């Protein structure tokens, strides 16, 4: 994920948020005996919503005109997720959904942190009220003492869960509210205990500057993209704690003098606006320039633009809206009307965009209904079918990027990244078939499903799927590239395949372009003398998303890549030696159906070949049916 290297610093703001909101709510509760949740919530929305929704609206307009259509569906979903403050869960789901792994960075992904903060702001008053009730009605002790006990309990539970889930599923953990709430609780604990810290001025001086150094250099000394938010987050968090304690025991040359100086205070006043603007501006830059990286000069310009927009929007939107009172019923009515002015256009614009996007999707003929005369695809190579010159394949960019093999329509027909359960589904001719073929492996096996489905009727063939995302049909771990769940899945799938006795297993022959590892051979040996195996050479992996490249290019040839840059001339299994390949294995290379005339092409026979940078598009896979049929018939009829 692109944000891990920089956005780990959000945990620092989580602590500060926990500190400030605990101080504010507890003070209000002790002063008035209540929090007045409705007034509190409306005041919170008044401070946060106007500018956030204005940035969302601007982002929608930009995205509609500048983002590739292949990113529209993702962006539309993330706008709704951001507006309703569950963006972190949206990203968490996508982070463990292999079919969404190739999603590009969207202009609103940074709302994940704001979503967690929003969820925290809603639940924290309830936690404090619970502590107040327990202190007054049950324990008969000071509220602060009870609240401290509650926050320590939350910290211990959340921290233990964070360490566990980070080890098991780090991408999910990064966005999981329950794995991050311990950071807010530390802020609350500090708010309750900070006044008890009394340090010598020299100790305070050292502690404050040490805290700042820890924050500044954490990203350099820790691989935060792999370890956060578990125990590794304790390092930068300790920096914040040191600074807050040192600030409570201020010295003449303490760190608080720098952090409390006018430039820092001013930037703090616009930091919310800056955070809202900086990420959409960066994504706009990438979309407009087609650059993959940001130069030093461009980076300075982007920061400058973010700063200018922050200042302007702060004066025009943020300051006036935050000054609105919520004391009387009339004041509250004005604030609600003001919020509606900012919020309604976002939902209308994004809803309209979603409707248009849906209409475009529905207007496309599915791959099942595509005429072979108009879209011959691979058959233009294998059978010499001439594509219809009146067809513009660019009209199907959206379909190529979003249409998945139909087996993925049912989540019970494949195994996700977070499971090792064996799922088997049957397709094709399931009533008295002549042949039963098992499609086994990861997504690079799964994307051959449309080709098998295309020829199932002609061969009276049943297709049984055994697919696990991000996995390969092998016994080895490829130097740690496979997860423990994948290794377990491979161990557990051998016996079910033998028990169900398919006539043929179809899978991939290599895990990367260069090499068929010994683990593949070891897996194949489990079925020698029992089941034949058709092992396909893996297709090319491009350095870019093919549909997006086509959408942005002036000519499709710009998205072609020389074959020798992507594939070795030798077969990936040559190094093993023919004599070491099990007798039941039939090795097949259909690379010539992707790479023609020395180049791997983005479009063949009016069909876009890949749906991202490495998976065969559903329609192109379907046109590969006849080529695959020849191989299957040879093996299956040889068995007969």
C-alpha positions as CSV (number, residue, x, y, z in Angstrom):
1,X,0.0,0.0,0.0
2,X,1.4,3.4,-1.0
3,X,0.4,5.2,2.1
4,X,2.2,3.1,4.8
5,X,5.6,4.8,4.4
6,X,4.3,8.3,5.2
7,X,0.9,7.9,6.9
8,X,2.2,5.9,9.9
9,X,2.4,9.4,11.4
10,X,-1.4,9.4,11.7
11,X,-0.9,7.4,14.9
12,X,0.6,10.5,16.4
13,X,-2.5,12.5,15.7
14,X,-4.6,9.7,17.1
15,X,-2.8,10.1,20.4
16,X,-3.2,13.9,20.3
17,X,-6.9,13.5,19.4
18,X,-7.4,11.1,22.3
19,X,-5.6,13.6,24.6
20,X,-7.7,16.6,23.5
21,X,-11.1,15.1,23.3
22,X,-10.7,13.3,26.7
23,X,-9.7,16.6,28.3
24,X,-12.6,18.5,26.7
25,X,-15.3,15.9,27.4
26,X,-14.2,15.2,30.9
27,X,-14.1,18.9,31.7
28,X,-17.6,19.4,30.3
29,X,-18.9,16.4,32.2
30,X,-17.5,17.5,35.5
31,X,-18.7,21.0,35.0
32,X,-22.3,20.3,33.9
33,X,-22.9,16.7,34.9
34,X,-23.6,15.7,31.2
35,X,-22.1,15.8,27.8
36,X,-25.3,16.7,25.8
37,X,-24.4,14.3,23.0
38,X,-26.6,15.9,20.3
39,X,-25.0,19.3,20.8
40,X,-21.5,17.8,21.0
41,X,-22.1,15.8,17.8
42,X,-23.5,18.8,15.9
43,X,-20.5,20.9,17.0
44,X,-18.2,18.2,15.8
45,X,-19.8,18.1,12.4
46,X,-19.7,21.9,12.2
47,X,-15.9,21.8,12.6
48,X,-15.2,18.8,10.4
49,X,-17.8,18.5,7.6
50,X,-17.9,21.7,5.6
51,X,-14.3,21.7,4.4
52,X,-14.2,17.9,4.1
53,X,-17.3,17.8,1.9
54,X,-16.1,20.7,-0.2
55,X,-12.8,18.8,-0.9
56,X,-14.9,15.7,-1.8
57,X,-17.0,17.7,-4.2
58,X,-14.0,19.2,-6.0
59,X,-12.4,15.7,-6.1
60,X,-15.6,14.2,-7.7
61,X,-15.5,16.9,-10.5
62,X,-11.8,16.3,-11.1
63,X,-12.1,12.6,-11.1
64,X,-14.9,12.6,-13.5
65,X,-12.9,14.5,-16.1
66,X,-9.4,13.3,-15.5
67,X,-9.4,9.8,-13.9
68,X,-9.4,6.8,-16.3
69,X,-12.9,5.1,-16.5
70,X,-11.2,1.9,-15.1
71,X,-10.8,3.8,-11.8
72,X,-14.4,5.2,-11.7
73,X,-16.0,2.3,-9.8
74,X,-13.3,2.3,-7.1
75,X,-13.4,6.1,-6.7
76,X,-17.2,6.3,-6.6
77,X,-17.2,3.6,-3.8
78,X,-14.6,5.5,-1.9
79,X,-16.4,8.8,-2.1
80,X,-19.4,7.3,-0.4
81,X,-17.1,5.5,2.1
82,X,-15.4,8.8,2.9
83,X,-18.6,10.8,3.2
84,X,-20.1,8.2,5.6
85,X,-16.8,7.8,7.5
86,X,-16.1,4.2,6.9
87,X,-13.3,4.6,4.4
88,X,-10.9,2.6,6.6
89,X,-13.2,-0.4,6.4
90,X,-13.5,0.0,2.7
91,X,-9.7,-0.1,2.3
92,X,-9.4,-2.9,4.8
93,X,-11.8,-5.0,2.7
94,X,-9.9,-4.2,-0.5
95,X,-6.5,-4.9,1.2
96,X,-7.5,-8.6,1.7
97,X,-9.5,-8.9,-1.5
98,X,-7.1,-10.3,-4.1
99,X,-9.5,-9.2,-6.9
100,X,-9.0,-5.6,-5.7
101,X,-5.3,-5.8,-5.2
102,X,-4.6,-3.9,-8.4
103,X,-6.7,-0.9,-7.4
104,X,-4.9,2.3,-8.0
105,X,-4.4,4.9,-5.3
106,X,-7.6,6.9,-5.3
107,X,-7.9,10.6,-4.5
108,X,-9.7,10.1,-1.3
109,X,-7.8,7.2,0.3
110,X,-6.4,9.5,2.9
111,X,-9.9,9.7,4.5
112,X,-9.1,6.3,6.2
113,X,-7.6,8.2,9.1
114,X,-10.4,10.7,9.3
115,X,-12.9,7.8,9.3
116,X,-11.2,6.2,12.3
117,X,-11.1,9.5,14.0
118,X,-14.8,10.1,13.3
119,X,-15.7,6.7,14.7
120,X,-13.6,7.5,17.8
121,X,-15.2,10.9,18.3
122,X,-18.6,9.2,18.3
123,X,-17.8,6.4,20.7
124,X,-15.5,8.3,23.1
125,X,-18.4,10.3,24.8
126,X,-20.2,7.0,25.4
127,X,-17.1,5.5,27.0
128,X,-16.7,8.6,29.3
129,X,-20.4,8.5,30.2
130,X,-20.0,4.8,31.0
131,X,-17.1,5.6,33.3
132,X,-19.1,8.4,34.9
133,X,-22.0,6.0,35.6
134,X,-19.7,3.3,37.0
135,X,-18.0,5.8,39.3
136,X,-21.2,7.4,40.6
137,X,-23.5,4.4,40.8
138,X,-21.4,1.3,41.3
139,X,-17.9,2.0,42.5
140,X,-18.6,5.2,44.5
141,X,-15.2,6.6,43.6
142,X,-13.8,9.6,41.6
143,X,-14.7,9.7,37.9
144,X,-11.2,10.2,36.8
145,X,-10.0,7.1,38.6
146,X,-12.7,5.0,37.1
147,X,-12.1,6.4,33.6
148,X,-8.4,5.7,34.0
149,X,-9.2,2.1,34.7
150,X,-11.6,1.9,31.7
151,X,-9.0,3.4,29.4
152,X,-6.2,1.1,30.6
153,X,-8.5,-1.8,30.0
154,X,-9.2,-0.6,26.4
155,X,-5.5,0.0,25.9
156,X,-4.6,-3.6,26.9
157,X,-7.3,-5.2,24.9
158,X,-6.8,-3.2,21.8
159,X,-3.0,-3.4,21.9
160,X,-3.1,-7.2,22.4
161,X,-5.5,-7.5,19.4
162,X,-3.4,-5.1,17.3
163,X,-0.2,-7.2,17.9
164,X,-2.1,-10.4,17.0
165,X,-3.9,-9.1,13.9
166,X,-0.8,-7.3,12.6
167,X,1.0,-10.6,12.7
168,X,-1.8,-12.5,11.0
169,X,-3.1,-10.0,8.6
170,X,-1.1,-6.7,8.6
171,X,-2.9,-5.0,5.6
172,X,-6.3,-5.4,7.4
173,X,-4.8,-4.4,10.8
174,X,-3.6,-1.1,9.4
175,X,-7.2,0.1,8.8
176,X,-8.9,-1.8,11.6
177,X,-10.5,0.6,14.1
178,X,-10.2,-2.0,16.9
179,X,-6.5,-2.4,16.2
180,X,-6.0,1.4,16.4
181,X,-8.2,2.4,19.4
182,X,-5.3,1.8,21.8
183,X,-3.5,4.8,20.3
184,X,-6.5,7.0,21.2
185,X,-6.6,5.5,24.7
186,X,-3.0,6.4,25.3
187,X,-4.0,10.0,24.6
188,X,-6.8,9.7,27.1
189,X,-4.5,8.1,29.8
190,X,-2.0,11.0,29.3
191,X,-4.9,13.5,29.8
192,X,-5.7,11.9,33.1
193,X,-2.1,11.4,34.4
194,X,0.0,14.2,32.8
195,X,-0.3,16.5,35.8
196,X,1.4,13.9,38.0
197,X,4.6,14.0,36.0
198,X,7.2,16.3,37.6
199,X,10.6,16.3,36.0
200,X,13.9,18.1,36.5
201,X,14.3,20.8,33.8
202,X,17.4,19.0,32.4
203,X,15.5,15.7,32.2
204,X,12.5,17.5,30.6
205,X,14.8,19.2,28.1
206,X,16.4,15.9,27.0
207,X,13.1,14.0,27.0
208,X,11.4,16.6,24.7
209,X,14.1,16.7,22.1
210,X,14.5,13.0,22.2
211,X,10.8,12.6,21.5
212,X,11.1,14.9,18.5
213,X,14.0,12.9,17.1
214,X,12.1,9.6,17.6
215,X,9.2,11.0,15.6
216,X,11.4,12.3,12.8
217,X,13.4,9.2,12.3
218,X,11.0,6.3,12.9
219,X,10.3,5.8,9.2
220,X,14.0,5.4,8.6
221,X,14.7,2.8,11.2
222,X,11.5,0.7,11.1
223,X,9.9,-1.1,8.1
224,X,6.6,0.5,9.0
225,X,4.8,-0.9,6.0
226,X,5.2,-4.5,7.4
227,X,5.0,-3.9,11.2
228,X,2.3,-1.2,11.8
229,X,0.2,-0.8,13.8
230,X,1.3,-3.5,16.3
231,X,4.1,-3.2,18.8
232,X,6.2,-1.2,16.3
233,X,3.9,1.8,16.8
234,X,5.1,2.1,20.3
235,X,8.3,3.7,19.1
236,X,6.8,6.9,17.4
237,X,4.1,6.9,20.1
238,X,6.8,7.1,22.8
239,X,8.1,10.2,21.0
240,X,4.7,11.9,21.4
241,X,4.5,10.9,25.0
242,X,7.9,12.3,25.7
243,X,7.0,15.7,24.0
244,X,3.7,16.0,26.0
245,X,5.4,15.2,29.3
246,X,8.2,17.6,28.5
247,X,5.8,20.3,27.5
248,X,4.0,19.9,30.9
249,X,7.4,20.6,32.5
250,X,8.6,23.3,30.2
251,X,12.1,24.7,30.1
252,X,13.7,27.8,28.5
253,X,15.1,25.8,25.5
254,X,12.7,23.0,25.6
255,X,11.1,21.4,22.5
256,X,7.8,23.2,23.3
257,X,9.5,26.5,22.5
258,X,9.9,25.4,18.9
259,X,6.7,23.5,18.5
260,X,4.8,26.4,20.1
261,X,6.4,29.1,17.9
262,X,4.3,31.2,15.6
263,X,5.1,29.3,12.3
264,X,4.3,25.9,13.9
265,X,1.1,27.3,15.6
266,X,0.0,28.8,12.3
267,X,0.6,25.6,10.3
268,X,-1.3,23.7,13.1
269,X,-4.2,26.0,12.4
270,X,-4.3,25.0,8.7
271,X,-3.1,21.4,9.2
272,X,-6.6,19.9,8.8
273,X,-7.1,21.7,5.5
274,X,-3.6,20.8,4.4
275,X,-4.3,17.1,5.1
276,X,-7.5,17.2,3.1
277,X,-6.0,18.9,0.1
278,X,-2.5,17.3,-0.2
279,X,-3.5,13.8,-1.3
280,X,-6.1,14.7,-4.0
281,X,-3.6,17.2,-5.4
282,X,-1.0,14.4,-5.7
283,X,-3.4,12.1,-7.4
284,X,-4.5,14.9,-9.8
285,X,-0.8,15.4,-10.6
286,X,-0.3,11.7,-11.5
287,X,-3.5,11.6,-13.6
288,X,-2.8,14.7,-15.6
289,X,0.9,14.2,-16.2
290,X,0.9,10.3,-16.4
291,X,4.1,10.4,-14.3
292,X,4.8,7.5,-12.0
293,X,6.9,9.5,-9.5
294,X,7.2,13.2,-8.4
295,X,10.4,15.2,-9.1
296,X,11.8,17.4,-6.3
297,X,10.7,20.6,-8.1
298,X,7.2,19.2,-8.8
299,X,7.0,18.1,-5.2
300,X,7.7,21.6,-3.9
301,X,5.1,23.0,-6.3
302,X,2.5,20.5,-5.1
303,X,3.3,21.3,-1.5
304,X,3.0,25.0,-2.3
305,X,-0.3,24.5,-4.0
306,X,-1.6,22.4,-1.1
307,X,-0.6,25.2,1.3
308,X,-2.2,28.0,-0.7
309,X,-5.5,26.0,-1.0
310,X,-5.4,25.3,2.7
311,X,-5.0,29.0,3.5
312,X,-7.8,30.1,1.1
313,X,-10.3,27.4,2.0
314,X,-9.5,27.9,5.7
315,X,-10.4,31.6,5.5
316,X,-13.4,31.1,3.2
317,X,-14.9,27.9,4.5
318,X,-13.3,26.5,7.7
319,X,-13.1,29.6,9.9
320,X,-16.6,31.0,9.2
321,X,-18.3,27.6,9.6
322,X,-16.4,26.8,12.8
323,X,-17.5,30.1,14.3
324,X,-21.2,29.2,14.0
325,X,-22.8,28.8,17.5
326,X,-24.8,25.6,18.5
327,X,-26.1,26.9,21.8
328,X,-29.8,27.6,20.9
329,X,-32.3,25.7,18.8
330,X,-32.2,28.5,16.2
331,X,-28.4,28.2,16.1
332,X,-28.6,24.5,15.6
333,X,-31.1,24.9,12.8
334,X,-28.7,27.3,11.0
335,X,-25.8,24.8,11.4
336,X,-27.9,21.9,10.1
337,X,-28.9,24.0,7.0
338,X,-25.2,24.9,6.5
339,X,-24.1,21.3,6.7
340,X,-26.8,20.4,4.2
341,X,-25.4,22.9,1.7
342,X,-22.0,21.2,1.8
343,X,-23.2,17.6,2.1
344,X,-26.1,17.3,-0.3
345,X,-24.1,18.3,-3.5
346,X,-21.6,15.5,-2.7
347,X,-24.2,12.8,-2.5
348,X,-26.1,14.1,-5.6
349,X,-22.9,14.4,-7.7
350,X,-21.5,11.0,-6.7
351,X,-24.9,9.4,-7.0
352,X,-25.3,10.8,-10.5
353,X,-21.8,9.7,-11.4
354,X,-22.6,6.2,-10.2
355,X,-25.8,6.1,-12.2
356,X,-24.0,7.1,-15.4
357,X,-21.3,4.6,-14.7
358,X,-23.9,1.9,-14.2
359,X,-25.6,2.8,-17.5
360,X,-22.3,2.5,-19.3
361,X,-21.7,-0.9,-17.8
362,X,-25.2,-2.2,-18.7
363,X,-24.8,-1.0,-22.2
364,X,-21.8,-3.2,-22.8
365,X,-22.4,-6.7,-24.2
366,X,-21.0,-9.3,-21.8
367,X,-18.2,-11.5,-22.9
368,X,-20.7,-14.3,-23.3
369,X,-22.7,-12.3,-25.9
370,X,-19.7,-11.0,-27.9
371,X,-19.7,-12.1,-31.5
372,X,-16.6,-14.0,-32.6
373,X,-16.8,-12.1,-35.9
374,X,-16.6,-8.8,-34.2
375,X,-14.3,-9.9,-31.3
376,X,-12.2,-12.8,-32.5
377,X,-9.5,-12.1,-30.0
378,X,-7.0,-15.0,-29.8
379,X,-8.7,-16.6,-32.7
380,X,-7.3,-13.9,-34.9
381,X,-3.9,-15.6,-34.1
382,X,-4.8,-19.2,-33.8
383,X,-7.5,-19.5,-36.5
384,X,-6.9,-16.5,-38.7
385,X,-10.3,-14.9,-38.0
386,X,-10.3,-11.3,-39.3
387,X,-11.6,-8.8,-36.8
388,X,-14.4,-6.4,-37.8
389,X,-12.7,-3.2,-38.8
390,X,-15.8,-1.2,-37.7
391,X,-15.4,-2.3,-34.1
392,X,-13.5,0.0,-31.7
393,X,-12.0,-2.2,-29.0
394,X,-11.4,1.0,-26.9
395,X,-15.2,1.1,-26.2
396,X,-14.7,-2.0,-24.1
397,X,-12.0,-0.7,-21.8
398,X,-14.4,-0.5,-18.9
399,X,-15.6,-4.1,-19.4
400,X,-12.0,-5.4,-19.7
401,X,-11.0,-3.8,-16.4
402,X,-14.1,-4.7,-14.4
403,X,-15.5,-8.0,-15.8
404,X,-14.3,-11.1,-13.9
405,X,-14.8,-14.7,-14.7
406,X,-18.3,-15.8,-13.7
407,X,-17.0,-18.3,-11.0
408,X,-16.1,-15.2,-8.9
409,X,-19.8,-14.3,-8.7
410,X,-20.1,-16.7,-5.8
411,X,-17.8,-16.2,-2.9
412,X,-18.2,-19.9,-2.0
413,X,-16.5,-20.9,-5.3
414,X,-13.0,-19.6,-4.4
415,X,-10.9,-19.1,-1.3
416,X,-9.8,-15.6,-0.3
417,X,-6.5,-14.4,1.0
418,X,-7.6,-14.8,4.6
419,X,-8.6,-18.5,4.5
420,X,-7.2,-21.9,3.7
421,X,-10.6,-23.6,3.4
422,X,-11.0,-25.8,0.3
423,X,-13.9,-24.6,-1.9
424,X,-15.1,-26.7,-4.9
425,X,-17.8,-25.6,-7.3
426,X,-19.0,-27.4,-10.5
427,X,-19.8,-25.6,-13.8
428,X,-20.4,-26.5,-17.4
429,X,-22.0,-29.8,-18.2
430,X,-22.7,-31.1,-14.7
431,X,-25.4,-33.7,-15.8
432,X,-23.7,-37.0,-17.0
433,X,-20.5,-35.3,-18.4
434,X,-18.1,-37.2,-20.5
435,X,-15.1,-35.5,-18.8
436,X,-14.4,-33.8,-15.5
437,X,-11.7,-31.2,-15.4
438,X,-10.4,-29.6,-12.2
439,X,-9.1,-26.0,-12.5
440,X,-6.6,-25.6,-9.6
441,X,-4.4,-22.8,-8.3
442,X,-4.5,-19.1,-7.8
443,X,-6.0,-16.3,-9.9
444,X,-3.6,-17.1,-12.8
445,X,-5.4,-20.5,-13.0
446,X,-8.8,-18.8,-12.4
447,X,-8.5,-16.5,-15.3
448,X,-8.5,-19.5,-17.6
449,X,-12.0,-20.4,-16.4
450,X,-13.8,-18.5,-19.3
451,X,-11.8,-20.5,-21.9
452,X,-12.8,-23.8,-20.2
453,X,-16.4,-22.6,-20.0
454,X,-16.4,-21.8,-23.7
455,X,-15.6,-25.3,-24.7
456,X,-17.4,-27.2,-22.0
457,X,-20.5,-27.8,-24.1
458,X,-18.6,-29.1,-27.1
459,X,-16.7,-31.6,-25.0
460,X,-19.6,-32.4,-22.6
461,X,-17.2,-31.4,-19.9
462,X,-17.8,-30.6,-16.2
463,X,-15.4,-27.9,-14.7
464,X,-14.6,-28.2,-11.0
465,X,-12.9,-25.2,-9.5
466,X,-10.3,-25.2,-6.7
467,X,-9.1,-21.7,-6.6
468,X,-7.3,-19.8,-3.8
469,X,-6.4,-16.1,-4.4
470,X,-2.7,-15.3,-4.3
471,X,-1.7,-19.0,-4.3
472,X,0.0,-21.5,-6.6
473,X,-0.3,-25.2,-6.9
474,X,3.1,-26.1,-5.4
475,X,4.7,-27.6,-2.3
476,X,7.3,-25.0,-1.7
477,X,7.0,-21.4,-0.4
478,X,9.1,-19.6,-3.0
479,X,11.4,-18.0,-0.5
480,X,8.5,-16.9,1.7
481,X,6.4,-15.4,-1.1
482,X,3.4,-17.5,-0.2
483,X,1.5,-17.1,3.0
484,X,1.1,-19.9,5.6
485,X,-2.6,-20.1,4.6
486,X,-1.5,-20.8,1.0
487,X,1.0,-23.5,2.1
488,X,-1.8,-25.1,4.2
489,X,-4.2,-25.0,1.4
490,X,-1.8,-26.8,-0.9
491,X,-1.2,-29.5,1.7
492,X,-5.0,-30.0,2.2
493,X,-6.0,-30.0,-1.4
494,X,-4.1,-33.1,-2.6
495,X,-6.5,-35.7,-1.1
496,X,-9.8,-34.0,-2.1
497,X,-8.5,-34.0,-5.7
498,X,-7.5,-37.7,-5.6
499,X,-10.9,-38.6,-4.0
500,X,-12.9,-36.7,-6.6
501,X,-10.9,-38.3,-9.5
502,X,-11.1,-35.7,-12.2
503,X,-10.0,-36.8,-15.7
504,X,-7.6,-33.8,-15.8
505,X,-6.2,-31.1,-13.6
506,X,-5.6,-27.7,-15.3
507,X,-3.1,-25.4,-13.6
508,X,-0.2,-23.1,-14.1
509,X,3.4,-24.5,-14.7
510,X,5.4,-21.7,-13.1
511,X,5.1,-19.0,-10.4
512,X,7.0,-16.4,-12.3
513,X,8.3,-15.7,-15.8
514,X,11.7,-17.2,-15.2
515,X,11.3,-20.5,-13.4
516,X,9.2,-23.6,-12.7
517,X,10.4,-24.4,-9.2
518,X,10.9,-27.9,-7.8
519,X,7.8,-27.4,-5.7
520,X,5.6,-27.6,-8.8
521,X,7.2,-30.9,-9.8
522,X,6.8,-32.3,-6.2
523,X,3.1,-31.4,-6.3
524,X,2.6,-33.0,-9.7
525,X,4.2,-36.2,-8.5
526,X,1.4,-36.6,-5.9
527,X,-0.9,-37.4,-8.9
528,X,1.4,-39.5,-11.0
529,X,-0.4,-42.7,-12.1
530,X,-3.7,-41.2,-10.8
531,X,-4.6,-37.9,-12.6
532,X,-3.2,-36.3,-15.7
533,X,-2.2,-32.6,-15.4
534,X,-2.2,-29.9,-18.1
535,X,0.3,-27.2,-16.9
536,X,0.1,-23.9,-18.7
537,X,3.0,-21.5,-18.9
538,X,2.2,-18.3,-17.0
539,X,1.3,-15.3,-19.2
540,X,3.4,-12.1,-19.3
541,X,3.2,-9.5,-16.5
542,X,3.3,-5.9,-17.8
543,X,4.8,-3.0,-15.9
544,X,1.6,-1.1,-16.1
545,X,-2.2,-1.5,-16.0
546,X,-3.2,-2.3,-19.6
547,X,-6.7,-0.8,-19.7
548,X,-5.5,2.4,-18.0
549,X,-2.6,2.7,-20.4
550,X,-4.9,2.3,-23.4
551,X,-7.3,4.9,-22.1
552,X,-4.4,7.4,-21.7
553,X,-2.4,6.6,-24.8
554,X,-2.8,8.3,-28.1
555,X,-2.2,4.9,-29.9
556,X,-2.5,1.3,-28.6
557,X,1.0,0.6,-29.8
558,X,2.3,2.7,-26.9
559,X,1.0,0.0,-24.6
560,X,2.9,-2.9,-26.3
561,X,6.1,-4.3,-24.8
562,X,8.8,-6.3,-26.5
563,X,8.5,-10.0,-25.7
564,X,12.1,-10.4,-24.7
565,X,11.6,-7.8,-22.0
566,X,8.9,-9.9,-20.4
567,X,9.5,-13.5,-21.2
568,X,12.6,-15.7,-21.4
569,X,13.3,-17.5,-24.7
570,X,13.6,-20.8,-22.9
571,X,10.7,-22.5,-21.4
572,X,10.5,-22.0,-17.6
573,X,10.6,-25.8,-17.1
574,X,13.6,-26.5,-19.4
575,X,16.1,-26.4,-16.5
576,X,14.4,-29.3,-14.8
577,X,15.0,-31.7,-17.6
578,X,12.3,-33.6,-19.5
579,X,13.3,-36.8,-17.7
580,X,12.4,-35.3,-14.4
581,X,9.0,-34.2,-15.4
582,X,6.3,-36.7,-14.1
583,X,4.8,-38.8,-16.9
584,X,1.3,-37.5,-16.1
585,X,2.2,-33.9,-16.8
586,X,1.6,-32.2,-20.2
587,X,3.3,-28.8,-20.5
588,X,1.7,-26.2,-22.7
589,X,2.8,-22.8,-23.8
590,X,0.2,-20.5,-25.4
591,X,2.4,-17.3,-25.2
592,X,2.1,-16.9,-29.0
593,X,-1.5,-16.0,-28.4
594,X,-0.4,-13.0,-26.4
595,X,2.8,-11.9,-28.0
596,X,2.8,-11.6,-31.8
597,X,5.7,-10.5,-34.0
598,X,8.1,-10.1,-31.0
599,X,5.7,-7.8,-29.0
600,X,3.2,-8.6,-26.3
601,X,0.2,-6.7,-27.4
602,X,-2.5,-4.9,-25.4
603,X,-5.2,-5.6,-28.1
604,X,-5.5,-8.6,-30.3
605,X,-8.5,-9.3,-32.6
606,X,-10.4,-6.3,-31.2
607,X,-10.1,-7.6,-27.7
608,X,-8.1,-6.1,-24.8
609,X,-5.8,-8.9,-23.6
610,X,-5.3,-8.1,-19.9
611,X,-7.7,-6.7,-17.4
612,X,-4.9,-5.2,-15.3
613,X,-1.2,-5.7,-15.6
614,X,-1.1,-9.5,-15.4
615,X,-4.6,-11.1,-15.5
616,X,-6.2,-12.2,-18.8
617,X,-9.3,-10.3,-19.5
618,X,-12.5,-12.3,-19.4
619,X,-13.4,-11.8,-23.1
620,X,-9.9,-12.6,-24.3
621,X,-9.8,-15.7,-22.1
622,X,-13.0,-16.8,-23.8
623,X,-11.5,-16.5,-27.2
624,X,-8.6,-18.7,-26.1
625,X,-11.1,-21.6,-25.7
626,X,-10.4,-23.2,-29.2
627,X,-6.6,-23.1,-28.6
628,X,-7.1,-24.7,-25.2
629,X,-9.5,-27.2,-26.6
630,X,-6.9,-28.6,-28.9
631,X,-4.7,-29.4,-25.9
632,X,-7.5,-30.8,-23.8
633,X,-8.8,-33.1,-26.6
634,X,-5.4,-34.5,-27.2
635,X,-5.0,-35.5,-23.6
636,X,-8.5,-36.5,-22.8
637,X,-9.0,-38.6,-25.9
638,X,-5.6,-40.2,-25.5
639,X,-6.9,-41.4,-22.1
640,X,-9.9,-42.9,-23.8
